[in-house]
Amino acid sequence: MIGLVLAAGAGRRLRPYTDTLPKALVPVDGDTTVLDLTLGNFAEIGLTEAAIVVGYRKEAVYERKAALEAKYGLTLTLVDNDKAEEWNNAYSLWCARDVIRRGVILANGDTVHPVSVERTLLAARGEGRRIILALDAVKQLADEEMKVITEGDKGVRRITKLMDPATATGEYIGVTLIEPEAADELADALKATFERDPDLYYEDGYQELVDRGFTVDVAPIGDVPWVEIDNHDDLAKGRVIACQY
């Protein structure tokens, strides 16, 4: 199993930082970026390889590749997304379909979170689970969050931002464990998703899987500090949280 980071996004709401950097390279603790924190988590759980999907301002990631490898003891593979500024991240994850066949812990490039999240996902492996989503079942939800409804051992029934927060079981935080056995079915679902609408999220690909009868499981992460950084308010929260790790 290896790490996988989606870091192709532009993050326009974080300008001026993202005038020259992809969102994953915006600093959150001194010179430490979201990408640094995620790669550090991967190293801490014993991974030795990771792939990074790059697109917008990808040259900044290429320039730092050797330094990141040396700092975290990881062998890094960069996967180019040729439509990063045109299409949403269903296509971005599909670009890494060959990587996923090795089994991955996927992390969004804008999610500041503790290594306990990865450990929770690893502890939830087994018993036929092929895709496990990290779920925050504690946070008070609003309209913007990627909300999830689960149903007992059937796992995820619905995943979308477009639902009444009061009906949701919790929020998907942007970290997933994907076993190799799920790779081909996930790739097919992602392809169907972005071909239907290139503006869709990879979580819509998860929903496509669920609609096909595939069980997508969840692992509650408990009451831990994390944030998805979309704007400057989120960045301020991320800087407070990052200092705790």
N, C-alpha and C positions, 0 to 999 in steps of 0.2 A: 504494500500500500504506500502511496506517495501523497504529497500535498498538492493542491491545485488552487490557484488564486485567480479570480476574474478581476483583471486590472486594466480593462480596455476603455473604461468610460471616461468621458470628458469632465463631468462634474462642473457644469457651467455656473451653478449657484455658489460655487466656492471661488469664483474669481475675486481678486487677481491671481491667487495661487495657481489656479488651473489654466492661466494663460500660457504657462510654459511647462506645466507638469500634469500628468494624469492624476486623478483623484487619490489613487493609492499611495502617491508619493508626497501628499500634503503633510507637513510636519505636525505631530500631535504631542511630542514631548522632547523639546530641544530639537535635535536633528533627527530624532526617531519618527518614522512615518507609520501609517497603518500597515503598509507592506512589511516593514521591519517587525512590528508586533506579531503579525500573522506567521511570518517565517520563524520567528523566535518560538512561537507556540509549537510549530511543526517539529522543530529541533528538540524541544523539551520532551515531547512524547516519543522521541526516538526515530523519527523519520529521517532519511538520509537524502531524499530526492524530492523535488517539487517542480511543478510546471506553473508558469504564469501566462495567462492569456493577455496579450498586449494589443493596443490599437492606437488610441489617441495619445500623442506625444510619446510614442513607444521608444523613441531614441533615448529618452531619459532613463528608462528601465534597462535598455541595452548597455548604457554607459555605466550603470551601477552593478551590473550582473556579477562581475568578478569580485567586487568588494562584498556584495551580499553573500556570495558563496563562501568566501573566506570567513566572514563574521559569524555565520550560522552553521557552517559545516555541512551545507546542503549542495548537492549538484542541481543546478537550475536549468530547465529547458524553457525557452520562450516560444510561445505559440502565437502567431500573428492572426489577428482578426482584421480582415480587409474591409469590413463594413462597420467598423466600430462607431463611426460618426454618423451613420445612416440608419442602422438597425439596432434593435434592443438586444438584451442579453440572452434571449433564447438561442439566437444565432451564435453568440459568443461562447456559450457552453458547448454547443454543437461543434465548434471549431476544435474543441479539446476531446472529441469522441475517442480518438486513439489512446489518449492518456487515460481516460476513464476505464478503459479495458483492463488496466492494471489495478484498479481499485483506488479510490481517492478519498481524502477528506477535503471537501470543497469549502472555500471561504470567499465570500464577497470581498472585494478589495476596499470596501468602505466601512467594514464592520470592526469596531474596536471591542475586543472581548478577551476574557481571561482564558488561560490554557485549560481551566476546568471544563470548558465547553467541549474541547476535543476529547478530554478524558471521559466525559459523560457519554459521548457518542461511541467511543471504543468499548466502554463497559456495556453498552446496549447491544453489541453485536451478537449474532447467533440466532438460533431458533428460526432460521429461514429468512431473517430480515435482510433485505437487499438494499433498501434506501431508507436512511434514518435522518430525520430532520431535527435540528436543535430547536426546541420550542420554549419560549418564555410564557409560562402560564400564570405569572404573577403580575406583570405590568398592566396598568390601566391603559386600555387601547383607545385609539381615535381613528380618524378616517384614513390616514396616510399609511398605516402599518400593513404589512403582508400578513393577513389574518388567516387562521387555520381553524377548521372544525374537524374534530376527531370523533370516532364512534367505536369505543371499546377496542376489541382485537381486530377490527376492520381497518384501524389506522385512520389516515387522512380521508375525509369525505369531500372536503372543499378547501381550496387554498386560493386566495385572491385578496386584493385590497378592497374590492367592491362588495363589501358586506357590512351589515350592521355590527359594529363592534360588540354589542351586547350579546350577540349570538355566538361569538367566537370562543373556542377553547383556549386560544393563546396566539402568540405572534411567532412566526418563523423568523429567526434572527440572521439568516444568511450563511449558515454553516450546515453542511450535510455530509454524512458518510455514505458513500456509494460503493457497493461491492462489485467486483468484476462481473458477476453474473447478471447485473442489471444494465450493463453498459449498452448492449445492442438495442434493447427495448427502449432505453432512455433516449438514445441517439435518434431512433425512429420517431419517437414522440416529439422530440425537439424539432426535428425536420418538419413534421406535420404542422407544428405550432408556428414556426416562422414563415412557412410557406402560406399558411392561412392569413397571417398578419405579421410582418416583420417588426412591428412595434411591440409585440408581446414579450413578456418576461419568461425566463426559464421556469419560474414557478407555474406558469401556464402549461409548460411541458409536463410538470409533475401532475397537474390536473388532468391532462390528456392521458397520462398513464393510469390514474385512478379511474377515469371514465372507461378505460379499456379493461378494467378488472384487476389491475396490478395493485398490490398492497404497498403503500408508502407509510412507513412507521414514523413515530416521533419519540424523542427522548427529552423530557423536561429538564431544563438546566438549573432550576432552583432560583433563588433570589440573588442573582449576581449582577454586578454593574456592567453594562455594555451599551453601545450606541451605534446606530447606523448614521454615518456622516453624510448628509445631503446638503447642508447649508452652514452658514457661519454660526448659528446658534448650536447646531449639532457639534460643530468643531470645538466650540468652547466646552461643551460637555465631554467630548472625547479627550480633551487635554486634561480635564480633571480626573477622568477615569484612568487614562494611561499612566498617570503618575502613581497610581496605586499598585501597579504590577511590578 
